[in-house]
């Protein structure tokens, strides 16, 4: 969709001498950076939301004369298990394959 909405920009880049590969690289880099930043922002917000939920729950528990608990715990090494590395490998391979087939289909012909 972004390619169809930016026909003017693509035309200007082509007029300045950009190849199809240059335009594709720009779009893939932009999409990748937006995905990485969005994921990092989502993780940060989720951590803050979890800390807030934990804080509010502990206040409620203390008012009920119940011992506070730590409900929202994210282990520090959650990204290290082998299953995560396997899933990441398969996701990266799938995304690369889809991106490669899209690039070969001529989606950026301006």
C-alpha positions in Angstrom: 0.0 0.0 0.0 2.8 2.4 0.8 4.2 2.0 -2.7 0.9 3.0 -4.3 0.5 6.0 -2.0 4.0 7.3 -2.9 4.0 7.2 -6.6 5.2 10.8 -6.8 8.2 10.1 -4.5 9.1 7.0 -6.5 8.9 9.0 -9.7 11.2 11.7 -8.3 13.7 9.1 -7.2 13.6 7.4 -10.6 14.0 10.8 -12.3 17.1 11.4 -10.2 18.5 8.1 -11.4 17.5 5.6 -8.7 17.2 2.0 -9.9 14.4 -0.4 -9.0 16.7 -2.0 -6.5 17.4 1.3 -4.8 13.7 2.1 -4.4 13.1 -1.5 -3.0 15.9 -1.1 -0.5 14.5 2.2 0.7 11.1 0.7 1.3 12.4 -2.5 2.9 14.7 -0.5 5.2 11.8 1.8 6.2 9.5 -1.1 6.9 12.1 -3.0 8.9 13.1 0.0 10.9 9.4 0.8 11.7 8.9 -2.8 12.7 12.0 -2.8 15.0 11.0 0.5 16.6 7.4 -0.5 17.0 8.4 -3.8 18.7 10.8 -2.0 21.0 8.2 0.5 21.9 5.6 -2.2 22.5 8.0 -4.1 24.8 8.7 -0.9 26.8 5.0 -0.1 27.1 4.2 -3.7 28.1 6.9 -3.6 30.8 5.5 -0.3 32.2 2.0 -1.6 32.1 3.0 -4.8 33.9 4.8 -2.8 36.6 1.7 -0.6 37.0 -0.6 -3.6 37.3 1.8 -5.1 39.9 1.9 -1.9 41.8 -1.9 -1.4 41.8 -2.5 -5.1 42.7 -0.1 -4.8 45.7 -1.9 -1.7 47.0 -5.2 -3.6 46.8 -3.7 -6.6 48.5 -2.2 -4.5 51.4 -5.6 -2.9 52.0 -7.1 -6.4 52.3 -4.4 -7.4 54.8 -2.9 -9.9 52.3 0.8 -10.3 51.7 1.9 -8.4 48.5 3.0 -10.6 45.6 5.1 -10.0 42.5 2.6 -10.9 39.7 4.3 -9.4 36.7 7.8 -10.9 36.3 9.7 -11.0 33.1 12.8 -13.2 33.4 16.0 -11.5 32.3 17.1 -14.3 29.9 13.8 -15.0 28.2 15.3 -14.5 24.7 18.1 -17.1 25.2 16.2 -20.5 25.0 16.8 -22.6 21.9 13.1 -22.6 21.0 13.1 -18.8 20.7 16.2 -19.0 18.4 14.4 -21.6 16.2 11.2 -19.6 15.9 13.3 -16.4 15.1 15.1 -18.3 12.4 11.9 -19.5 10.8 10.3 -16.1 11.0 13.3 -14.4 9.4 13.4 -17.0 6.7 9.7 -16.7 5.9 9.9 -12.9 5.8 13.0 -13.0 3.6 11.2 -15.4 1.2 8.1 -13.3 1.0 10.1 -10.1 0.6 12.2 -11.7 -2.1 9.2 -12.9 -4.1 7.5 -9.5 -3.8 10.7 -7.8 -5.0 10.9 -10.2 -8.0 7.3 -9.6 -8.9 8.0 -6.1 -10.1 5.9 -4.3 -7.5 8.0 -1.2 -7.7 7.8 -0.7 -11.5 7.3 3.1 -11.8 
